[in-house]
Amino acid sequence: MIQRLGADFVKSPQAAGLSIGVLNLGKAGFYNFGITDKETNRRPSAATRYEIGSNTKTFVSTLLAHAVLEGKLKLEDDIRTYLPGKYPNLTYGGETIKVLHLANLTSGLPNWLPDKPELFQQATPDSIPYLLLKQHRGYTKTNFYKDLHSVHLTAKPGSMPRHSNVAAQLLGFILETVYEQTLEALTARYITGPLGMTQTAYLMKPGPTMAKGYDAKGNPMPYMMLPDTRGSSGLSSTTADLIRYMRLQLSETNQAVILTHQPTVCTPDDAIGLNWHIDKTAAGERQLWHTGGTFGFSSYLVLYPERQLGIVMLANESDPLTQNRLVVVAKQIAVYLGQAKN
């Protein structure tokens, strides 16, 4: 059944390659379809690396949980405690942005810094990735903090969930400050090192195991190798490594994992923990999930802790519909495995 779903997925004219990892009751399965490179027709495997986009945020929130448990900071802390200089602009209605707000999408910060939407108003869709790359090339942490002074909040922090790469980037910078270590070092210390995730890292240079990313027209896309976006979308990984990551997340015996899975804000559609979206299936089972997208890659990771089921979907193509298509396939797999169990 999974073979059929994957084969159907890559029959789409937009699709390139797809790697699926399934962790079901402790047993791992790997399924690969399509191609990783349209020039060589190379086939994907469990060792093929893909950019995972915003799924990076769940790694950073795991680091945040460790920082809380070790007393490095508190979720209720005013973020300005950890920023260089003064930021009187980061308040609204007497409310300040808390560390928690950076991880549950309620900071009110913009999606990008520098925040210059006028640069993209006349741009064609095909040119936007290259305009973003140009804008962020050489954009340092110092530039980021300078532009942060120009932010104007339009709602009370904590009140309105809204996607913000800036919040995730800032959370990564704060963790580097309190630990006096780089995000790369912290990720290796707390996650990838202990779990043996040898093919998961930030800004990895393309090599023989790295898939090429494509847009909906089949055009090759640039890699998301932007130093300032490490905390929001900088990781690349494989299904083999992400199976290891899902084992950690599904065990729910690790105190940091438990903390990230606790709902912190509720919306009409779902709840949000520390970057994890949390909702329930029709059968009332918890479902924790996150999607990710870069210029040429799409990903989806979903966990069902009560069923000890985790599914990761990695594709080397990105368009407005790809992430939704990954979600649909993962749901079909989860339903099928639930029926098979019964």
ABEGO torsion letter per residue (X at the ends): XAAAAAAAAAABAABBBBBBBBBBGGBBBBBBBEBABAAAGBBBBAABBBBAEAAAAAAAAAAAAAAAAAGABBAABBAAAABBEBBAAABBGGBBBBAAAAAAGAAGBBABOBBBAAAAAABBAAAAAAAAAAAABGBBAAAAAAAAAABBBABBBGABBBBBAAAAAAAAAAAAAAAGBBAAAAAAAAAAAAAGBAABBBGBBBBAABBBBBBAAGBBBBBBBBAAAAAAAABBBBAAAAAAAAAAAAAGABAAAAAAABBABBBAABBBBBGBBBBBBAAGBBBBBBBBBBAABBBBBBBBAAAGBBBBBBBBBBBAAAAAAAAAAAAAAAAAAAAAAX
